[in-house]
């Protein structure tokens, strides 16, 4: 299929499990209920405030690096939740987030008595765009089974700028979304990416430029 480039969007691995910091919360004391809340969050279904933690702290079982943290990065994963700093939140709020929400969360060090400095927010991503075009993208494995949902996560060692091709729906609507075909995806419009990168707020995550193409 012939395609004509019509712009760019960006993929970030900020939600990838490698960015997890070992936080826990009060909800985790009821494991079954906690898993139910996480499933709602992962599916991008808007949860009520009581279904999302408003306080988290470094767990006893966290890694040594996590327990020793004196400060937090601007983007990371606390337990299973994607969290951003006040600075990132202020930039995001200037853009179209659609139904996604930034929910304040208090974060503390081990023991839940010594708070981390600064304000932080859980990003509850509810917006999706099925824009990823696997047939025209490079260095992606085909799904192992016909009914597989995900083609696989993006690898910084395997993928490079412009390997990911998206259809024209990527440049329509909200500035922040996930793609159901890209595991742990975080997709950003070019204006949102440029605003965050200009403030050096994406240093804790890898990003890849994605081609937006229209068939002709």
C-alpha positions as CSV (number, residue, x, y, z in Angstrom):
1,X,0.0,0.0,0.0
2,X,1.4,3.4,-0.9
3,X,1.4,5.9,2.0
4,X,2.0,9.6,2.2
5,X,3.6,11.0,5.4
6,X,1.4,13.6,7.0
7,X,3.1,14.3,10.3
8,X,4.3,12.6,13.5
9,X,3.2,11.5,16.9
10,X,5.4,10.0,19.6
11,X,5.6,6.7,21.6
12,X,6.9,6.8,25.2
13,X,7.8,3.8,27.3
14,X,7.0,5.7,30.5
15,X,4.3,3.1,31.5
16,X,6.6,0.2,30.9
17,X,7.2,-2.2,33.9
18,X,10.9,-1.3,34.0
19,X,9.8,2.1,35.4
20,X,8.0,0.6,38.4
21,X,8.9,1.9,41.9
22,X,7.8,-0.4,44.7
23,X,5.0,1.5,46.2
24,X,2.0,0.0,48.0
25,X,-1.3,1.4,49.3
26,X,-4.1,0.7,51.8
27,X,-6.1,-1.0,49.1
28,X,-3.5,-3.7,48.8
29,X,-4.5,-5.2,52.2
30,X,-7.6,-6.6,50.4
31,X,-5.8,-8.2,47.5
32,X,-8.9,-9.4,45.5
33,X,-10.5,-6.0,45.7
34,X,-7.2,-4.3,44.8
35,X,-6.8,-6.5,41.7
36,X,-10.4,-5.5,40.7
37,X,-9.5,-1.8,41.0
38,X,-6.3,-2.3,38.9
39,X,-8.3,-4.1,36.2
40,X,-10.6,-1.1,35.9
41,X,-7.6,1.2,35.8
42,X,-5.7,-0.9,33.2
43,X,-8.8,-1.0,30.9
44,X,-9.1,2.7,31.0
45,X,-12.5,2.7,32.5
46,X,-13.1,5.8,34.6
47,X,-13.1,4.7,38.3
48,X,-14.6,6.7,41.2
49,X,-12.1,8.4,43.4
50,X,-12.5,5.8,46.2
51,X,-11.4,3.1,43.7
52,X,-8.0,4.7,43.2
53,X,-5.5,5.3,46.0
54,X,-5.0,8.8,47.3
55,X,-1.9,7.8,49.3
56,X,1.0,5.4,48.6
57,X,4.3,4.6,50.2
58,X,7.4,2.5,49.5
59,X,6.6,-1.1,50.4
60,X,8.6,-3.2,52.8
61,X,9.4,-5.6,50.0
62,X,10.6,-2.9,47.6
63,X,14.0,-3.1,46.0
64,X,17.0,-1.6,47.8
65,X,17.1,1.2,45.2
66,X,13.4,2.0,45.8
67,X,13.9,2.1,49.6
68,X,16.9,4.4,49.2
69,X,15.1,7.0,47.0
70,X,15.4,10.5,48.2
71,X,13.5,12.1,45.3
72,X,11.2,10.8,42.5
73,X,11.5,11.3,38.7
74,X,9.0,13.3,36.7
75,X,7.3,10.2,35.3
76,X,7.2,6.7,36.8
77,X,5.0,3.8,37.7
78,X,4.0,3.5,41.4
79,X,2.8,0.0,41.9
80,X,0.7,-0.4,38.8
81,X,-0.3,3.3,38.4
82,X,1.3,5.8,36.0
83,X,2.3,8.8,38.0
84,X,3.6,12.2,37.0
85,X,5.0,15.2,38.8
86,X,3.4,18.6,39.3
87,X,5.5,20.0,36.5
88,X,4.4,17.3,34.0
89,X,0.7,17.7,35.1
90,X,0.8,21.4,34.5
91,X,2.0,20.9,30.9
92,X,-0.5,18.1,30.3
93,X,-3.4,20.3,31.5
94,X,-2.7,22.7,28.7
95,X,-3.6,20.0,26.2
96,X,-6.7,18.0,25.3
97,X,-6.8,15.0,27.6
98,X,-10.4,14.1,26.8
99,X,-11.8,11.8,29.5
100,X,-8.5,11.1,31.0
101,X,-7.8,12.6,34.5
102,X,-5.0,13.7,36.7
103,X,-5.7,12.6,40.3
104,X,-3.6,13.9,43.2
105,X,-1.8,11.2,45.2
106,X,0.4,11.6,48.3
107,X,3.6,9.6,48.1
108,X,5.8,8.7,51.1
109,X,9.0,6.9,51.8
110,X,9.2,3.5,53.6
111,X,7.0,3.5,56.7
112,X,4.5,5.9,55.3
113,X,5.7,8.7,57.6
114,X,8.2,10.7,55.5
115,X,6.6,12.3,52.5
116,X,8.4,12.8,49.2
117,X,8.7,16.5,48.3
118,X,6.4,17.8,45.7
119,X,3.0,17.1,44.3
120,X,2.2,14.0,42.2
121,X,-0.7,12.8,40.2
122,X,-2.0,9.4,39.0
123,X,-2.7,9.6,35.3
124,X,-6.0,7.7,34.7
125,X,-5.8,7.1,30.9
126,X,-9.2,6.5,29.4
127,X,-8.5,7.6,25.8
128,X,-7.6,5.1,23.1
129,X,-6.8,5.4,19.4
130,X,-6.5,2.3,17.3
131,X,-4.0,4.0,15.0
132,X,-1.0,1.6,14.9
133,X,-0.5,0.2,11.4
134,X,1.4,-3.0,11.8
135,X,1.5,-3.8,8.1
136,X,3.6,-0.7,7.4
137,X,5.6,-0.6,10.6
138,X,9.1,-2.1,10.9
139,X,10.7,-4.6,13.3
140,X,7.5,-5.9,14.9
141,X,6.7,-9.6,15.4
142,X,3.5,-10.8,13.9
143,X,1.0,-12.0,16.6
144,X,1.6,-15.7,17.5
145,X,-2.1,-16.4,17.4
146,X,-4.9,-15.0,15.2
147,X,-6.9,-13.6,18.2
148,X,-3.9,-12.1,20.0
149,X,-4.7,-8.5,21.2
150,X,-1.2,-7.2,21.3
151,X,1.5,-7.4,18.7
152,X,4.1,-6.8,21.3
153,X,5.8,-4.0,23.2
154,X,8.1,-1.5,21.7
155,X,11.8,-2.2,22.3
156,X,14.4,0.7,22.3
157,X,17.1,-1.8,21.2
158,X,15.0,-3.2,18.3
159,X,13.0,-0.2,17.3
160,X,14.1,3.3,16.1
161,X,12.5,6.5,15.1
162,X,9.9,6.1,12.3
163,X,9.6,2.3,12.7
164,X,6.1,2.8,14.1
165,X,3.6,3.9,11.5
166,X,0.2,5.2,12.5
167,X,-2.9,5.9,10.4
168,X,-4.4,9.4,10.2
169,X,-6.6,8.9,13.2
170,X,-3.5,9.5,15.3
171,X,-3.6,13.2,14.6
172,X,-7.4,13.6,15.4
173,X,-8.7,14.4,18.8
174,X,-6.9,14.0,22.2
175,X,-3.2,14.7,22.8
176,X,-2.6,11.7,25.1
177,X,-3.8,8.1,24.5
178,X,-3.0,4.5,24.5
179,X,-3.1,2.1,21.5
180,X,-4.7,-1.3,22.1
181,X,-2.2,-3.0,19.8
182,X,0.9,-1.7,21.5
183,X,1.5,-3.2,24.9
184,X,2.0,-0.6,27.7
185,X,1.9,2.2,25.1
186,X,1.8,5.9,25.9
187,X,1.2,7.9,22.8
188,X,1.6,11.7,22.6
189,X,0.7,14.3,20.0
190,X,3.7,16.2,18.6
191,X,2.7,19.4,20.3
192,X,2.4,17.7,23.7
193,X,5.7,15.9,23.1
194,X,7.5,19.1,22.2
195,X,6.1,20.9,25.2
196,X,7.3,18.2,27.6
197,X,10.6,17.7,25.9
198,X,11.2,21.4,25.9
199,X,10.9,21.4,29.7
200,X,13.2,18.3,29.9
201,X,10.3,16.3,31.5
202,X,10.8,13.1,29.6
203,X,14.3,12.3,30.7
204,X,13.1,9.2,32.7
205,X,11.5,7.5,29.7
206,X,12.6,6.7,26.1
207,X,10.6,8.1,23.2
208,X,10.3,7.2,19.6
209,X,9.0,9.3,16.7
210,X,6.1,7.7,14.9
211,X,5.1,8.4,11.2
212,X,1.5,9.4,10.6
213,X,0.6,8.3,7.1
214,X,-2.5,8.6,4.9
215,X,-3.2,6.1,2.1
216,X,-3.7,7.4,-1.4
